[in-house]
Amino acid sequence: MVPGLKLLSVLSAVALGCAGATLAACDTPKATPDAAPAPSTTASAPASASASAAPSYPMPERPVPKTSPTVGAGMPDEVQLKAISYMAAMRAPHPDDAPIDEAFAKDLQRKLGPIVLSMDTGHERAKLNRVELVAAGRQIDLLMSAGCAAETPTRAAVQRAGVSYAALLSHGVLVIRCNDSRTQCLQSTRDTTDVLCTTAPRHK
C-alpha cells in the first residue's frame, strides 16, 4: 500500500473508530472543587456567538493554515501525521470542560437529523445519511453521502439548528464533524475559527 494511503486509512480510523475510545479514556469524571462552573446559556444568546477567542490549553502545531484547512492525500506524511495529532487534541476533554450533557446531545441529534439530510447532495443520502454521537456526545458526527465541507458543521448546528458554539461547549460538546464519501471536517466548539478537513472516505 502507498504510504500516503496508509495514513489516510489511519485518519479514517481515528475519525470513525478510535475517537470514542480516546474520548472515553480522557473523559473520566474528577472532583475539581476549584473548577470554574460551565457557562450558562440563555435564549437571547446569538446563534453565532463565539465559544472562546482561543483554546485554554495549548494545541499542537496545525498541519495546514486556517485559511486553507484541508489536508489532502498527496501531502507529505509529516503533514498527515500532524493532522492525526491535531484532530485528537481537538476532541480531547480538558479538566475545565463541562461534563457531557447526554440529554442535550440526544436532543440535538434528533434536531440535526432532518437538517443534515436536507444538506446532503449525494444520490445515496437516504441510505447513508445519519447523525451519530461519539463518546455520548463529546463529538457529534454528521454522516453524509456528499456535501461535507469546512463550513458544513457551522451551517448545520449554528445556522440551521440555532445552537451557538458557546452553548455546545457549555453542554460538553467539543467537536462537530461532517464526513461524506471523500472528506471529513472537524469544527471545534472551543475556537470557532478552528476547523480541519482531511481526505477520509467513509467505510460504513
C-alpha positions as CSV (number, residue, x, y, z in Angstrom):
1,M,0.0,0.0,0.0
2,V,1.2,3.5,-0.8
3,P,2.4,5.3,2.4
4,G,0.0,8.2,1.8
5,L,-2.9,5.8,1.5
6,K,-1.9,4.0,4.7
7,L,-2.1,7.3,6.6
8,L,-5.5,8.1,5.0
9,S,-6.7,4.8,6.5
10,V,-5.4,5.9,9.9
11,L,-7.1,9.2,9.5
12,S,-10.4,7.4,8.8
13,A,-9.9,5.0,11.7
14,V,-9.2,7.9,14.0
15,A,-12.3,9.6,12.9
16,L,-14.7,6.7,12.8
17,G,-13.5,4.1,15.3
18,C,-10.8,5.4,17.7
19,A,-12.5,8.6,18.6
20,G,-14.9,7.1,21.0
21,A,-12.3,5.1,22.9
22,T,-9.9,8.1,23.1
23,L,-12.6,10.4,24.4
24,A,-13.9,7.9,26.9
25,A,-10.4,7.4,28.3
26,C,-9.9,11.1,28.6
27,D,-13.3,11.9,30.0
28,T,-13.1,10.3,33.4
29,P,-15.0,12.5,35.9
30,K,-12.8,14.0,38.5
31,A,-13.6,16.1,41.6
32,T,-12.3,19.6,40.9
33,P,-13.8,21.9,43.6
34,D,-11.9,25.0,42.2
35,A,-13.0,24.4,38.6
36,A,-15.0,27.2,37.1
37,P,-18.7,26.4,36.5
38,A,-19.9,25.8,33.0
39,P,-21.1,28.9,31.3
40,S,-24.9,29.1,31.2
41,T,-26.8,29.8,28.0
42,T,-29.9,31.9,27.5
43,A,-32.4,32.2,24.7
44,S,-31.2,35.7,23.9
45,A,-27.7,34.5,23.1
46,P,-26.9,34.9,19.4
47,A,-26.7,31.7,17.5
48,S,-23.3,32.7,16.0
49,A,-21.8,33.6,19.4
50,S,-18.1,32.5,19.7
51,A,-17.3,29.9,22.3
52,S,-13.9,31.4,23.1
53,A,-11.3,33.5,21.4
54,A,-8.7,30.8,21.8
55,P,-8.3,27.4,23.4
56,S,-7.4,27.5,27.1
57,Y,-4.8,24.7,26.6
58,P,-2.0,24.8,24.0
59,M,-2.8,22.9,20.8
60,P,-0.3,21.0,18.6
61,E,1.0,22.7,15.5
62,R,-1.6,22.8,12.8
63,P,-0.8,20.7,9.8
64,V,-2.2,23.4,7.4
65,P,-3.2,27.1,7.9
66,K,-6.7,28.0,8.9
67,T,-7.1,29.9,5.6
68,S,-6.6,26.6,3.7
69,P,-7.9,23.9,6.2
70,T,-7.8,20.7,4.1
71,V,-5.1,18.0,4.4
72,G,-5.1,16.2,1.0
73,A,-4.0,12.7,0.1
74,G,-1.0,14.0,-1.8
75,M,0.5,15.9,1.1
76,P,3.7,14.6,2.8
77,D,3.4,12.0,5.5
78,E,4.6,14.5,8.1
79,V,1.6,16.8,7.4
80,Q,-0.8,13.9,7.6
81,L,0.7,12.8,11.0
82,K,0.3,16.3,12.3
83,A,-3.4,16.1,11.2
84,I,-3.9,13.0,13.2
85,S,-2.4,14.6,16.3
86,Y,-4.3,17.8,15.9
87,M,-7.7,16.0,15.4
88,A,-7.1,14.1,18.6
89,A,-6.3,17.3,20.5
90,M,-9.4,19.0,19.2
91,R,-11.7,16.4,20.7
92,A,-9.7,15.6,23.9
93,P,-11.6,16.8,27.0
94,H,-9.8,19.3,29.3
95,P,-10.1,19.4,33.1
96,D,-12.1,22.6,32.9
97,D,-14.5,21.4,30.2
98,A,-18.1,21.0,31.2
99,P,-19.3,17.3,31.6
100,I,-21.2,16.0,28.7
101,D,-25.0,16.6,28.9
102,E,-26.3,13.4,27.3
103,A,-29.9,14.6,27.2
104,F,-28.8,17.8,25.4
105,A,-26.7,15.8,22.9
106,K,-29.5,13.4,22.1
107,D,-32.0,16.2,21.6
108,L,-29.6,18.0,19.3
109,Q,-29.0,14.7,17.4
110,R,-32.8,14.5,16.7
111,K,-32.9,18.1,15.6
112,L,-29.9,17.7,13.3
113,G,-31.2,14.6,11.5
114,P,-33.5,16.3,9.0
115,I,-31.2,19.3,8.7
116,V,-28.2,17.2,7.6
117,L,-30.4,15.1,5.3
118,S,-31.6,18.3,3.6
119,M,-28.0,19.4,3.2
120,D,-26.8,16.1,1.7
121,T,-26.3,16.5,-2.1
122,G,-25.5,12.8,-2.8
123,H,-27.6,10.2,-4.5
124,E,-27.3,7.8,-1.6
125,R,-28.4,10.2,1.1
126,A,-31.4,8.1,2.1
127,K,-29.1,5.1,2.8
128,L,-26.0,6.8,4.2
129,N,-27.2,10.0,5.9
130,R,-27.4,10.0,9.7
131,V,-26.2,11.8,12.8
132,E,-24.2,9.9,15.4
133,L,-22.9,10.7,18.9
134,V,-19.4,9.8,19.8
135,A,-18.5,9.4,23.4
136,A,-22.1,10.2,24.5
137,G,-21.9,13.5,22.5
138,R,-18.4,14.9,23.1
139,Q,-18.3,14.7,19.3
140,I,-21.3,14.8,17.0
141,D,-20.9,13.2,13.6
142,L,-22.9,14.4,10.6
143,L,-22.6,11.5,8.2
144,M,-23.5,12.3,4.6
145,S,-23.2,10.8,1.2
146,A,-21.9,14.1,-0.3
147,G,-21.7,17.7,0.8
148,C,-19.2,17.8,3.7
149,A,-17.1,21.0,3.6
150,A,-15.4,23.2,6.1
151,E,-18.5,25.3,6.7
152,T,-20.9,22.4,6.9
153,P,-20.8,21.9,10.8
154,T,-21.5,25.6,11.3
155,R,-24.3,25.7,8.8
156,A,-26.0,22.7,10.3
157,A,-25.6,23.3,14.1
158,V,-25.3,27.1,14.4
159,Q,-27.2,28.5,11.4
160,R,-29.9,25.8,10.9
161,A,-30.4,24.3,14.4
162,G,-29.8,27.7,16.0
163,V,-27.3,26.5,18.7
164,S,-24.3,28.6,19.4
165,Y,-20.8,27.1,19.8
166,A,-20.8,28.6,23.3
167,A,-24.0,26.6,24.1
168,L,-22.5,23.5,22.7
169,L,-19.3,23.9,24.8
170,S,-21.3,24.6,27.9
171,H,-23.1,21.3,27.5
172,G,-19.8,19.4,27.0
173,V,-19.8,19.1,23.2
174,L,-16.3,19.6,21.9
175,V,-16.4,18.9,18.1
176,I,-19.0,18.9,15.3
177,R,-17.7,16.7,12.5
178,C,-19.1,16.0,9.0
179,N,-18.0,13.1,6.8
180,D,-19.0,12.1,3.3
181,S,-17.7,9.8,0.7
182,R,-14.5,11.8,0.3
183,T,-13.9,14.3,3.1
184,Q,-14.2,14.8,6.8
185,C,-14.2,18.2,8.5
186,L,-13.9,18.8,12.3
187,Q,-15.1,22.0,13.8
188,S,-14.0,22.9,17.3
189,T,-16.6,24.4,19.7
190,R,-13.8,25.9,21.8
191,D,-12.5,28.1,19.0
192,T,-14.9,28.9,16.2
193,T,-12.1,29.7,13.8
194,D,-10.6,26.2,14.3
195,V,-11.7,23.8,11.6
196,L,-9.6,21.0,10.0
197,C,-10.6,18.9,7.0
198,T,-8.9,15.7,5.6
199,T,-9.4,13.3,2.8
200,A,-11.1,10.5,4.6
201,P,-13.6,8.3,2.8
202,R,-16.3,6.7,4.8
203,H,-16.1,3.0,5.3
204,K,-19.7,2.5,6.5
